């Protein structure tokens, strides 16, 4: 189920005037609970040494969620990380993995890269709305749109952006994002590639337009358990409206669906452990 669909259905069930940001936040609470408890999906990433014994971690990685480190062909699990004194810190908004100093000479001299297996941190729904952005629309049937910004471009590949210029709107499906340096203005700009013909309704050249990200996020779980998102949104609305009797009904249904989903995931995990190949041979 799409997150927007869950919000719309909740609005039909309970009359309210709460903002979309509040309802997205409540959806993030449910998604975060599901990902941390039941729907765990681990990722593997290559780390690059920043300096000395410090390695930069991916944006969605926190030290406490690292399962193991792979360095020089050796696996270092959580117990070894605690034993040898690995540490996690932050430099600005960037998470950093610090190898123990006593391991720096024998280990870090061998390679400037390492690999890490970790449980990604749940990222909130990205609701982006930019006003008066300078956008360069190429002439002809090209696929490129240049968004010029002084700071990092918030749009990434896979996003769907709605670009509004006067009364004209265009929906752009972003396929790729690359950085480029404009030597004329001495500013960093970003090249967003989108589907051919999607910006044909807009005038070519440099225009000032409003851009927003269309939220296409989905619920973490599928049917019928995705109904818990609707239950939780309705429960929070009723709680803040002081309708405590109705709140109790919605939050009870939410807890029941969460427990059912947890039991299903545990049974599924047990089935995977018991699964074996039957009548299998190698040619």
Backbone bond lengths (Angstrom), bond angles and torsions (degrees), N, CA, C in turn:
res aa  C-N    CA-C-N  psi(-1)  N-CA   C-N-CA  omega(-1)  CA-C   N-CA-C  phi
1 X - - - 1.458 - - 1.525 109.49 -
2 X 1.314 116.08 138.83 1.453 120.09 174.72 1.529 110.17 -71.68
3 X 1.327 116.52 145.20 1.464 120.61 178.02 1.525 110.29 -58.46
4 X 1.325 116.92 -41.69 1.468 119.89 -179.90 1.517 111.81 -62.71
5 X 1.329 116.90 -33.40 1.462 120.16 177.69 1.527 110.83 -66.83
6 X 1.336 116.89 -40.45 1.466 120.49 177.77 1.524 110.68 -63.40
7 X 1.335 117.27 -40.90 1.462 121.13 178.91 1.532 110.93 -64.51
8 X 1.328 116.94 -43.48 1.468 120.57 -179.59 1.521 111.52 -64.16
9 X 1.314 117.20 -40.57 1.468 119.94 179.87 1.526 111.31 -68.28
10 X 1.332 116.59 -36.23 1.466 119.88 176.32 1.526 110.77 -65.39
11 X 1.318 116.79 -39.28 1.470 120.28 178.60 1.520 111.48 -63.75
12 X 1.329 117.29 -33.34 1.467 120.01 178.69 1.525 111.37 -72.80
13 X 1.340 116.81 -27.89 1.464 120.03 -178.61 1.524 112.40 -81.68
14 X 1.333 116.51 -38.21 1.465 120.49 -175.73 1.529 108.76 -130.40
15 X 1.312 116.55 120.74 1.461 120.12 178.78 1.528 109.61 -69.86
16 X 1.332 115.85 133.22 1.456 119.46 -176.79 1.522 110.11 -160.73
17 X 1.326 114.65 167.80 1.458 121.29 177.69 1.529 111.55 -125.79
18 X 1.329 116.65 22.54 1.459 120.27 -179.09 1.524 110.25 -75.46
19 X 1.326 115.89 149.45 1.462 121.28 -174.29 1.523 111.07 -74.03
20 X 1.327 113.63 162.10 1.457 119.84 177.20 1.516 111.15 -64.82
21 X 1.349 117.34 -33.19 1.464 120.89 178.05 1.524 111.26 -60.86
22 X 1.345 116.61 -40.86 1.465 120.11 179.06 1.526 110.60 -63.59
23 X 1.319 116.69 -43.40 1.470 120.26 -177.71 1.520 111.20 -69.68
24 X 1.339 117.77 -35.64 1.458 119.68 173.92 1.521 110.71 -63.70
25 X 1.333 116.31 -38.13 1.470 120.04 178.28 1.527 110.10 -62.12
26 X 1.325 117.92 -42.80 1.465 120.47 178.79 1.526 110.77 -64.60
27 X 1.311 117.59 -36.94 1.467 120.43 175.93 1.524 110.75 -64.81
28 X 1.340 117.09 -37.86 1.462 120.84 177.39 1.521 111.38 -63.18
29 X 1.325 116.88 -35.28 1.467 120.39 178.05 1.527 109.89 -61.10
30 X 1.340 116.93 -45.62 1.466 121.37 -179.97 1.531 109.90 -65.39
31 X 1.338 117.27 -46.27 1.462 120.59 -178.90 1.523 111.33 -61.64
32 X 1.342 116.42 -42.00 1.453 120.05 178.71 1.510 112.54 -62.89
33 X 1.333 117.01 -40.07 1.466 121.38 178.13 1.523 111.09 -64.42
34 X 1.327 116.35 -44.03 1.464 120.32 -179.63 1.525 111.62 -64.23
35 X 1.333 116.27 -43.86 1.469 119.56 -176.75 1.523 112.44 -69.94
36 X 1.316 117.09 -33.56 1.466 119.44 -178.04 1.526 112.22 -80.01
37 X 1.342 117.19 -27.85 1.459 120.27 -174.74 1.523 113.71 -99.99
38 X 1.328 116.68 -45.00 1.462 119.27 -168.20 1.529 114.46 -125.27
39 X 1.314 117.65 -47.23 1.471 120.77 -173.60 1.522 110.59 -93.45
40 X 1.316 116.51 62.87 1.454 120.85 -176.94 1.526 110.81 -83.29
41 X 1.304 115.98 126.93 1.455 122.26 177.06 1.527 108.40 -128.93
42 X 1.320 116.20 112.18 1.456 120.94 -175.31 1.532 110.73 -85.89
43 X 1.326 115.00 151.40 1.458 121.83 179.01 1.521 109.59 -123.41
44 X 1.324 114.29 157.55 1.469 120.62 177.40 1.520 108.00 -124.88
45 X 1.316 116.93 133.31 1.463 120.67 -177.34 1.527 109.91 -139.85
46 X 1.327 114.51 151.94 1.465 120.70 175.94 1.526 109.09 -92.25
47 X 1.340 115.93 131.57 1.456 121.79 179.76 1.526 109.65 -102.89
48 X 1.310 115.57 148.48 1.457 121.36 177.38 1.527 108.86 -118.63
49 X 1.326 114.62 136.80 1.465 118.90 -178.19 1.525 109.49 -67.24
50 X 1.328 115.16 130.02 1.453 121.30 179.30 1.531 109.55 -85.15
51 X 1.320 116.10 -55.62 1.456 121.50 173.11 1.521 108.55 -167.31
52 X 1.316 115.73 151.36 1.466 122.85 -179.60 1.530 110.38 49.75
53 X 1.340 116.57 -117.29 1.462 120.70 -177.07 1.525 112.49 -105.15
54 X 1.334 117.96 22.75 1.464 121.93 -174.21 1.527 110.78 -110.81
55 X 1.354 115.22 133.45 1.455 122.76 177.60 1.531 109.10 -120.13
56 X 1.320 117.44 136.43 1.457 121.59 178.96 1.523 109.93 -78.85
57 X 1.340 116.62 133.09 1.460 122.34 179.57 1.526 110.59 -93.78
58 X 1.340 118.16 154.86 1.469 120.45 175.48 1.526 111.24 -60.88
59 X 1.330 116.33 161.05 1.461 120.66 -176.93 1.518 112.96 -61.94
60 X 1.339 117.56 -31.94 1.470 120.33 -177.09 1.524 112.20 -97.03
61 X 1.338 117.25 20.36 1.463 121.34 -178.12 1.519 110.74 -118.66
62 X 1.318 116.37 129.95 1.461 123.05 172.00 1.526 108.37 -115.86
63 X 1.316 115.38 149.75 1.471 120.07 -174.72 1.528 111.70 -56.12
64 X 1.337 117.24 -41.56 1.467 120.05 -174.97 1.531 112.63 -67.73
65 X 1.333 117.98 -14.87 1.467 121.10 -178.88 1.531 111.83 -101.45
66 X 1.320 118.49 7.96 1.462 121.24 177.20 1.531 109.45 -76.34
67 X 1.328 116.48 129.17 1.460 121.37 178.92 1.526 110.93 -89.95
68 X 1.326 116.42 -43.07 1.461 119.01 178.20 1.525 110.25 -161.27
69 X 1.327 114.92 158.35 1.456 123.22 177.70 1.522 107.86 -117.22
70 X 1.322 116.76 137.51 1.458 122.10 177.96 1.526 107.43 -114.59
71 X 1.334 115.52 116.03 1.465 120.01 -176.06 1.518 109.54 -141.10
72 X 1.323 115.75 125.02 1.459 119.94 178.62 1.510 113.70 59.67
73 X 1.354 116.41 31.81 1.455 120.57 -179.63 1.514 114.15 81.48
74 X 1.322 118.69 2.07 1.463 122.85 -179.68 1.530 110.01 -109.70
75 X 1.318 116.20 140.12 1.467 121.94 176.77 1.526 109.30 -96.72
76 X 1.318 115.59 129.28 1.457 122.20 179.07 1.516 107.24 -115.11
77 X 1.331 117.83 108.13 1.465 121.25 -177.17 1.529 110.86 -86.35
78 X 1.328 115.47 -177.66 1.467 120.15 -175.80 1.523 112.01 -61.30
79 X 1.330 116.41 -39.88 1.464 119.56 -179.39 1.520 110.53 -63.71
80 X 1.335 116.47 -42.25 1.465 119.47 178.16 1.527 111.12 -66.74
81 X 1.336 117.18 -36.07 1.459 120.20 178.88 1.523 110.57 -61.63
82 X 1.337 116.90 -41.00 1.471 119.88 177.81 1.517 111.17 -69.79
83 X 1.336 116.37 -39.69 1.466 120.39 -177.07 1.528 111.96 -64.62
84 X 1.338 116.20 -44.23 1.462 120.02 -174.80 1.529 113.11 -87.51
85 X 1.344 117.24 -9.23 1.461 118.67 174.68 1.517 115.49 88.67
86 X 1.338 116.60 34.71 1.464 118.77 172.26 1.529 109.05 -66.82
87 X 1.313 116.96 149.74 1.461 120.92 -178.26 1.523 110.55 -136.61
88 X 1.326 115.27 155.98 1.456 121.76 173.90 1.516 109.72 -121.25
89 X 1.319 116.72 138.17 1.459 121.25 179.47 1.524 109.05 -145.05
90 X 1.321 115.98 -179.46 1.460 121.62 178.84 1.528 109.44 -128.82
91 X 1.310 115.06 138.80 1.460 122.20 170.87 1.523 106.28 -119.23
92 X 1.330 115.83 101.37 1.460 120.09 -170.46 1.513 108.56 70.03
93 X 1.325 117.26 -125.71 1.465 122.19 177.55 1.517 112.56 -99.03
94 X 1.327 117.46 6.67 1.457 121.72 -176.39 1.520 110.84 -100.68
95 X 1.344 116.33 128.02 1.457 121.24 177.04 1.525 109.54 -79.20
96 X 1.334 115.78 141.60 1.459 121.66 -175.72 1.525 108.97 -131.03
97 X 1.329 115.77 135.63 1.459 122.75 174.16 1.520 108.91 -98.40
98 X 1.343 115.94 125.13 1.466 120.67 -178.27 1.527 109.69 -108.60
99 X 1.347 116.13 116.73 1.448 120.37 171.94 1.528 108.61 -70.59
100 X 1.331 118.46 148.83 1.478 119.95 177.07 1.515 110.48 -61.98
101 X 1.322 116.57 141.82 1.466 121.74 -175.16 1.521 111.37 -60.15
102 X 1.319 117.32 -36.77 1.469 119.01 -176.93 1.533 112.49 -69.46
103 X 1.370 116.61 -13.96 1.457 119.96 177.99 1.519 111.38 -97.07
104 X 1.327 117.77 -2.77 1.457 120.75 -171.48 1.524 112.02 -63.76
105 X 1.336 117.99 -48.57 1.464 120.04 -174.71 1.531 112.87 -70.38
106 X 1.347 118.99 -49.18 1.467 117.07 -178.04 1.526 113.85 -71.29
107 X 1.322 117.82 -28.62 1.465 119.64 -174.27 1.515 112.91 -100.99
108 X 1.333 117.49 -54.37 1.452 120.33 -169.42 1.517 112.84 -71.70
109 X 1.314 118.16 -16.50 1.449 118.69 176.32 1.513 112.53 -70.14
110 X 1.348 116.73 -17.28 1.455 120.34 -175.08 1.522 112.47 -81.17
111 X 1.329 118.52 -30.44 1.462 120.28 -174.57 1.518 110.27 -156.62
112 X 1.331 115.30 152.40 1.460 121.05 175.90 1.513 111.87 -99.94
113 X 1.322 117.66 5.73 1.462 121.34 -179.36 1.526 110.25 -129.41
114 X 1.320 114.31 156.38 1.457 122.38 174.43 1.516 107.61 -147.48
115 X 1.306 117.27 167.71 1.458 121.82 176.53 1.520 109.18 -121.33
116 X 1.327 115.66 148.19 1.452 120.81 -178.05 1.529 109.15 -134.51
117 X 1.323 116.21 138.02 1.465 123.28 173.60 1.525 106.77 -108.72
118 X 1.335 116.90 125.80 1.459 119.83 -172.00 1.528 111.33 -149.21
119 X 1.322 114.22 162.25 1.459 121.79 174.76 1.521 107.76 -94.31
120 X 1.330 118.71 114.31 1.466 120.11 -175.45 1.529 112.08 -62.10
121 X 1.318 115.14 142.29 1.455 121.31 174.82 1.536 108.53 -74.00
122 X 1.310 116.16 136.26 1.471 118.67 178.30 1.520 109.83 -67.28
123 X 1.312 115.78 126.47 1.449 121.50 178.12 1.522 109.91 -97.73
124 X 1.341 117.94 134.42 1.472 120.70 179.65 1.525 111.40 -60.15
125 X 1.326 114.89 158.98 1.459 121.04 176.11 1.521 108.64 -58.67
126 X 1.308 116.71 129.19 1.467 121.73 -177.20 1.523 108.95 -87.67
127 X 1.323 115.78 107.63 1.458 121.00 177.18 1.527 107.38 -108.26
128 X 1.311 116.36 105.93 1.463 122.41 -173.48 1.517 109.42 -112.37
129 X 1.321 116.81 130.26 1.469 122.33 175.43 1.522 108.27 -141.01
130 X 1.325 116.71 113.45 1.455 122.93 -179.57 1.521 109.34 -113.40
131 X 1.316 115.97 137.69 1.461 120.83 -178.30 1.524 110.33 -117.15
132 X 1.339 115.94 133.87 1.455 121.22 175.73 1.508 114.74 67.30
133 X 1.347 118.10 37.13 1.457 121.49 178.52 1.532 110.17 -81.83
134 X 1.320 116.07 139.21 1.458 120.80 175.69 1.527 109.11 -79.22
135 X 1.312 116.24 121.27 1.458 122.88 -176.33 1.526 108.65 -126.44
136 X 1.313 116.46 133.92 1.460 121.11 177.60 1.514 109.28 -104.11
137 X 1.320 117.00 114.97 1.454 122.95 178.60 1.525 107.92 -98.77
138 X 1.324 119.27 119.85 1.459 120.44 -178.76 1.525 111.37 -71.44
139 X 1.297 115.86 153.91 1.458 120.97 175.73 1.519 109.49 -81.83
140 X 1.327 116.76 158.08 1.460 120.91 -178.92 1.508 111.22 83.63
141 X 1.311 116.19 -158.71 1.463 121.67 -174.27 1.521 111.32 -106.58
142 X 1.325 116.94 36.54 1.460 120.30 -179.93 1.515 111.95 -71.87
143 X 1.340 116.40 172.14 1.454 121.33 -177.44 1.522 112.17 -109.09
144 X 1.345 118.45 8.56 1.451 119.10 -169.09 1.515 113.12 -110.01
145 X 1.314 114.56 139.42 1.460 122.27 176.26 1.521 106.76 -132.47
146 X 1.313 117.47 126.04 1.462 121.35 -177.18 1.515 109.84 -102.81
147 X 1.330 116.63 118.17 1.454 121.66 176.19 1.523 107.82 -104.56
148 X 1.317 115.85 118.05 1.461 120.13 -176.07 1.528 109.71 -97.94
149 X 1.330 115.27 124.24 1.459 120.54 -179.76 1.519 109.40 -139.85
150 X 1.330 115.03 153.67 1.465 119.45 175.27 1.517 111.34 -81.08
151 X 1.334 116.40 -24.98 1.458 121.05 -179.64 1.521 108.89 -113.49
152 X 1.339 115.84 -179.07 1.461 120.27 -176.76 1.523 111.01 -61.97
153 X 1.306 115.51 141.48 1.459 121.78 179.11 1.523 108.91 -71.36
154 X 1.335 119.71 126.65 1.468 120.63 -176.44 1.522 113.35 -78.84
155 X 1.329 118.08 -14.56 1.460 120.85 -178.10 1.520 110.39 -85.99
156 X 1.336 115.89 143.69 1.457 121.62 179.94 1.521 108.86 -129.72
157 X 1.321 115.92 168.72 1.458 120.55 177.62 1.528 110.04 -60.19
158 X 1.326 115.98 135.00 1.462 121.07 -176.87 1.511 113.61 101.47
159 X 1.333 117.47 -16.77 1.462 121.09 177.54 1.521 110.54 -72.77
160 X 1.331 114.90 152.98 1.459 121.71 169.83 1.521 107.30 -113.86
161 X 1.327 116.75 120.11 1.465 121.74 -175.96 1.522 109.98 -114.37
162 X 1.323 115.57 138.70 1.468 121.09 175.27 1.525 107.80 -104.03
163 X 1.316 116.65 120.33 1.460 122.74 -178.28 1.522 108.27 -106.81
164 X 1.335 116.83 124.03 1.464 122.53 -176.65 1.518 109.94 -116.41
165 X 1.339 115.33 124.13 1.459 121.81 177.18 1.529 107.20 -129.34
166 X 1.344 116.58 103.24 1.466 120.40 -174.94 1.518 109.93 65.58
167 X 1.323 117.09 -123.06 1.462 121.99 178.19 1.527 112.09 -95.24
168 X 1.325 116.98 1.58 1.469 121.34 -176.90 1.520 110.43 -98.84
169 X 1.331 116.16 133.63 1.459 121.50 177.87 1.518 109.78 -125.12
170 X 1.322 115.17 145.05 1.462 121.32 177.08 1.524 108.87 -136.50
171 X 1.319 115.92 134.88 1.456 121.80 179.54 1.524 108.37 -101.23
172 X 1.323 116.77 116.97 1.456 122.39 -174.57 1.518 110.34 -111.10
173 X 1.330 116.19 126.12 1.465 121.68 175.19 1.529 107.76 -96.40
174 X 1.323 115.52 107.66 1.459 120.65 -172.64 1.522 109.96 -75.51
175 X 1.326 115.18 122.74 1.459 121.90 -177.66 1.525 112.36 -96.74
176 X 1.334 116.50 -31.35 1.456 120.02 -175.15 1.515 110.13 -158.37
177 X 1.328 116.46 147.09 1.462 122.24 175.95 1.517 109.55 -127.94
178 X 1.326 116.34 127.04 1.464 121.12 176.96 1.527 109.04 -133.36
179 X 1.310 116.51 148.16 1.463 122.11 179.20 1.527 109.80 -91.94
180 X 1.322 115.63 147.00 1.462 120.96 179.61 1.528 107.99 -146.47
181 X 1.325 115.88 147.20 1.462 120.67 179.43 1.528 109.30 -104.54
182 X 1.323 115.42 121.61 1.463 121.55 179.54 1.527 108.55 -85.54
183 X 1.326 116.30 108.77 1.467 120.18 -176.79 1.528 112.52 -70.09
184 X 1.342 117.33 -25.59 1.457 120.23 179.74 1.527 111.54 -69.68
185 X 1.341 115.66 -48.07 1.466 119.67 -178.78 1.517 112.87 -94.18
186 X 1.355 116.31 -7.82 1.466 121.84 -178.35 1.518 111.31 57.79
187 X 1.344 115.80 40.45 1.461 121.33 179.30 1.520 109.33 -130.35
188 X 1.319 113.25 153.38 1.461 119.63 176.48 1.525 108.96 -82.74
189 X 1.316 116.85 132.00 1.461 120.44 176.43 1.523 108.39 -127.46
190 X 1.311 115.96 169.16 1.457 120.82 -176.89 1.524 110.02 -125.50
191 X 1.313 115.85 136.40 1.454 122.84 178.99 1.525 108.22 -99.98
192 X 1.320 116.22 114.51 1.460 121.34 177.71 1.524 108.72 -105.52
193 X 1.320 116.45 119.57 1.455 120.87 178.52 1.522 109.52 -95.12
194 X 1.332 116.15 132.61 1.457 121.20 -177.95 1.519 108.78 -132.87
195 X 1.334 116.03 173.91 1.450 121.61 -176.66 1.520 112.69 -61.30
196 X 1.307 115.99 142.84 1.459 121.57 -177.77 1.524 110.67 -62.03
197 X 1.324 115.95 132.61 1.451 121.69 176.71 1.514 115.12 87.62
198 X 1.326 118.30 -5.61 1.464 120.53 -175.68 1.530 112.07 -71.01
199 X 1.336 118.48 -23.53 1.458 121.30 -179.17 1.525 111.97 -110.62
200 X 1.330 116.73 19.99 1.468 119.49 -177.77 1.520 112.55 -64.37
201 X 1.342 117.89 -26.43 1.468 120.50 -178.37 1.524 112.14 -75.84
202 X 1.336 117.35 -12.41 1.457 121.35 -178.42 1.529 110.74 -94.22
203 X 1.322 117.13 150.12 1.468 119.50 178.21 1.527 110.76 -70.61
204 X 1.338 116.58 148.30 1.457 120.29 178.76 1.527 109.90 -79.16
205 X 1.327 115.37 160.07 1.455 120.27 -178.48 1.519 111.50 101.71
206 X 1.324 116.65 -168.42 1.465 122.30 -177.97 1.517 110.13 -89.27
207 X 1.322 116.61 122.67 1.464 122.15 -179.43 1.526 109.03 -130.09
208 X 1.312 116.46 161.06 1.467 122.42 175.38 1.524 107.16 -106.32
209 X 1.324 116.26 118.35 1.460 120.97 -173.02 1.521 110.75 -136.29
210 X 1.331 114.64 163.73 1.469 122.29 173.57 1.524 107.88 -97.58
211 X 1.316 115.79 137.40 1.466 120.69 -178.31 1.526 108.75 -130.39
212 X 1.313 115.98 134.29 1.455 120.36 175.10 1.524 109.69 -137.45
213 X 1.319 114.81 150.38 1.472 120.05 176.55 1.513 109.01 -86.08
214 X 1.330 116.33 127.80 1.456 121.28 174.15 1.525 107.61 -81.43
215 X 1.314 116.67 120.62 1.465 121.10 -176.60 1.528 109.14 -71.95
216 X 1.320 115.89 115.58 1.467 121.80 178.92 1.529 111.30 -118.14
217 X 1.343 116.85 15.61 1.463 121.25 -179.20 1.528 110.30 -63.14
218 X 1.338 114.75 150.09 1.463 120.83 179.21 1.524 110.35 -114.90
219 X 1.310 115.73 163.71 1.457 120.71 175.46 1.529 109.15 -67.52
220 X 1.325 116.46 152.13 1.464 120.72 -179.07 1.512 111.08 -67.04
221 X 1.328 117.71 -39.11 1.459 122.12 -178.14 1.527 110.20 -105.11
222 X 1.312 115.19 156.97 1.452 120.93 178.60 1.518 112.27 -94.21
223 X 1.343 116.97 -177.05 1.465 120.56 179.75 1.529 110.50 -66.96
224 X 1.334 118.95 149.59 1.474 126.65 0.45 1.525 113.42 -88.60
225 X 1.342 116.49 0.90 1.463 119.97 -173.15 1.529 112.69 -73.11
226 X 1.332 118.21 -19.21 1.466 119.85 -179.18 1.525 112.68 -66.90
227 X 1.342 116.43 -10.99 1.472 119.63 175.77 1.527 111.56 -64.28
228 X 1.338 117.27 -17.06 1.469 119.57 -179.22 1.525 111.35 -64.92
229 X 1.328 118.17 -26.63 1.456 120.92 176.55 1.530 110.20 -62.73
230 X 1.320 116.66 -44.35 1.477 121.41 178.99 1.524 109.64 -63.81
231 X 1.337 116.13 -44.15 1.464 119.81 179.31 1.524 111.29 -58.82
232 X 1.334 116.68 -43.43 1.465 119.54 -176.14 1.526 111.51 -69.51
233 X 1.335 117.03 -41.75 1.470 119.49 177.98 1.524 109.89 -61.06
234 X 1.329 117.14 -47.09 1.461 120.77 179.79 1.524 111.44 -62.60
235 X 1.341 116.03 -38.77 1.466 119.59 179.81 1.527 110.69 -63.43
236 X 1.319 117.53 -43.60 1.462 120.21 179.95 1.527 112.00 -66.34
237 X 1.322 116.52 -38.55 1.470 119.77 177.10 1.527 110.22 -61.00
238 X 1.332 115.77 -47.39 1.475 120.02 -178.77 1.524 111.33 -66.88
239 X 1.331 116.92 -34.13 1.468 119.76 179.40 1.527 110.46 -62.60
240 X 1.329 117.16 -47.54 1.462 120.50 -177.83 1.527 112.05 -76.38
241 X 1.316 116.86 -17.73 1.472 120.21 173.35 1.522 111.40 -88.54
242 X 1.330 116.52 2.00 1.473 123.40 179.19 1.528 112.73 62.85
243 X 1.313 116.41 30.01 1.463 121.73 174.39 1.531 106.81 -97.02
244 X 1.321 116.20 73.71 1.454 120.94 -167.71 1.526 113.26 -69.30
245 X 1.338 118.45 -29.94 1.462 120.06 178.55 1.530 110.51 -66.37
246 X 1.335 115.80 -45.17 1.468 119.48 179.55 1.528 110.11 -69.94
247 X 1.342 115.72 -35.58 1.476 119.77 176.69 1.521 110.53 -58.01
248 X 1.318 117.44 -43.55 1.468 121.43 -178.54 1.524 111.43 -61.20
249 X 1.328 116.49 -37.13 1.461 119.53 179.84 1.529 111.31 -67.55
250 X 1.327 116.53 -45.50 1.463 119.47 -178.52 1.524 111.77 -68.38
251 X 1.350 117.42 -42.06 1.467 119.44 -176.79 1.527 110.62 -70.62
252 X 1.332 117.45 -29.65 1.471 120.50 176.01 1.524 110.57 -67.01
253 X 1.332 116.09 -42.54 1.463 119.69 177.66 1.526 110.87 -65.35
254 X 1.322 116.45 -37.47 1.467 120.07 177.63 1.528 110.67 -62.47
255 X 1.333 117.06 -47.21 1.464 120.82 -179.59 1.527 111.67 -63.08
256 X 1.340 116.33 -38.50 1.461 119.90 179.10 1.531 111.16 -64.06
257 X 1.337 116.12 -44.54 1.461 119.08 179.98 1.524 111.51 -67.09
258 X 1.337 117.18 -36.82 1.458 120.62 177.08 1.524 110.61 -63.28
259 X 1.324 117.68 -42.83 1.467 121.22 178.61 1.524 111.35 -65.81
260 X 1.338 116.92 -41.03 1.458 120.40 178.07 1.523 111.15 -62.34
261 X 1.316 115.62 -41.47 1.470 119.81 179.04 1.529 110.06 -64.73
262 X 1.341 116.72 -41.03 1.454 120.30 178.21 1.521 112.08 -62.00
263 X 1.338 117.43 -42.14 1.466 120.47 178.38 1.525 110.69 -64.68
264 X 1.329 116.34 -41.13 1.465 120.09 179.56 1.521 110.92 -62.37
265 X 1.340 117.28 -42.94 1.458 120.66 -179.22 1.529 111.36 -67.70
266 X 1.343 117.30 -35.77 1.451 120.23 177.53 1.522 111.06 -67.33
267 X 1.338 116.91 -41.60 1.463 120.40 177.24 1.519 110.75 -63.76
268 X 1.323 116.19 -39.75 1.457 120.73 178.72 1.529 110.69 -63.68
269 X 1.333 116.88 -41.08 1.464 120.82 178.77 1.524 110.87 -64.62
270 X 1.331 117.08 -40.56 1.465 120.75 178.91 1.524 111.02 -65.80
271 X 1.345 116.00 -38.14 1.459 119.73 178.09 1.521 110.66 -63.22
272 X 1.331 116.89 -39.87 1.463 120.45 179.28 1.530 110.42 -62.77
273 X 1.358 116.62 -37.16 1.458 119.64 -179.93 1.522 111.52 -67.28
274 X 1.352 116.27 -30.11 1.465 120.00 -177.53 1.522 112.32 -90.61
275 X 1.323 117.52 -6.28 1.459 120.53 -176.28 1.527 110.72 -72.63
276 X 1.341 116.84 132.41 1.464 122.41 176.57 1.514 108.23 -136.58
277 X 1.332 116.22 158.99 1.452 121.00 175.48 1.522 109.65 -79.21
278 X 1.330 115.92 138.34 1.457 121.63 178.97 1.526 109.27 -118.60
279 X 1.345 116.54 136.39 1.465 121.62 178.63 1.523 111.52 54.92
280 X 1.319 115.88 46.42 1.470 121.45 -176.98 1.512 109.01 -111.54
281 X 1.317 115.93 139.12 1.459 119.74 176.28 1.523 108.60 -148.38
282 X 1.300 117.05 163.06 1.462 122.72 179.89 1.532 108.70 -105.76
283 X 1.328 114.74 133.35 1.463 119.90 177.90 1.524 109.88 -85.27
